[in-house]
Amino acid sequence: MAEVIVYTTRICPYCVRAKQLLTRKGIAFREVDVSDDPLERQALVQRTGQRTVPQIFIADQSIGGCDDLYALDRSGELDRLLARY
C-alpha cells in the first residue's frame, strides 16, 4: 500500500477528521506535526503552495486537505489511488 503522510497541527479540527477517516478505513499513515517546527511548516508551504493543514500526501503526491480526502473517499477514488501503489 502507498505511504500516506498527513501534515498536521495540534489544534486543527480538520486534521482530526482526516486522521479519523484514515483510521476508520484501516489506512496506515505517518503524521508530521508542524505546530512547533517553522522550518518544516515553511517547507510544506513551498511544496504545496498552501498554508493550511492538514496537507495529505499519498505516494508523495499531494491530494490536498481534509475536504479533498473526504471527496476522494466518497467518489471511490481514494481506494483506487491507494491500490495503485
C-alpha positions in Angstrom: 0.0 0.0 0.0 1.1 3.5 -0.7 2.8 5.6 2.0 0.3 8.2 3.4 1.7 11.3 5.2 -0.5 13.8 7.0 0.9 17.1 8.0 -1.0 18.5 11.0 -1.0 20.9 13.9 -2.3 20.1 17.4 -5.3 22.4 17.4 -6.7 21.6 13.9 -10.2 20.0 13.9 -9.8 19.2 10.2 -6.6 17.3 10.9 -8.6 15.2 13.5 -11.3 14.5 10.9 -8.8 13.5 8.2 -7.0 11.2 10.6 -10.3 9.7 11.8 -11.3 8.8 8.2 -7.9 7.2 7.5 -8.1 5.2 10.8 -11.6 4.1 10.2 -10.7 2.8 6.8 -7.7 1.0 8.3 -5.2 3.1 6.3 -1.8 3.4 8.0 -0.3 6.9 7.9 2.6 8.9 9.2 1.7 12.1 11.0 4.0 15.1 10.8 3.1 17.7 13.4 4.3 21.1 12.2 3.0 23.0 15.2 6.4 23.8 16.7 8.5 23.4 13.6 8.6 26.6 11.5 11.2 25.2 9.1 9.1 22.1 8.3 6.0 24.3 8.0 7.7 26.6 5.5 9.0 23.6 3.5 5.4 22.4 3.4 4.1 25.7 2.1 6.8 25.8 -0.5 6.0 22.2 -1.6 2.2 22.7 -1.7 1.6 26.4 -2.0 -0.8 26.0 0.9 -0.6 27.4 4.4 -3.4 25.3 5.8 -3.4 21.9 7.4 -3.9 19.1 7.0 -1.9 18.5 3.9 -2.1 14.9 2.8 0.2 13.0 0.5 -0.3 9.6 -0.9 2.8 8.1 -2.5 4.5 11.5 -2.5 1.6 13.0 -4.4 -0.3 15.9 -2.8 -4.0 15.2 -2.6 -4.9 18.4 -0.7 -6.6 18.7 2.7 -9.5 17.2 4.7 -12.3 18.1 2.3 -10.3 16.7 -0.6 -9.7 13.5 1.2 -13.4 13.1 2.0 -14.3 13.8 -1.6 -11.8 11.2 -2.8 -13.4 8.7 -0.4 -17.0 9.5 -1.5 -16.1 9.0 -5.1 -14.2 5.8 -4.5 -11.0 7.3 -5.9 -9.2 7.1 -2.5 -9.3 3.3 -2.5 -8.3 3.2 -6.2 -5.4 5.6 -5.5 -4.1 3.6 -2.6 -4.4 0.3 -4.5 -2.2 1.6 -7.4 0.9 1.7 -5.2 
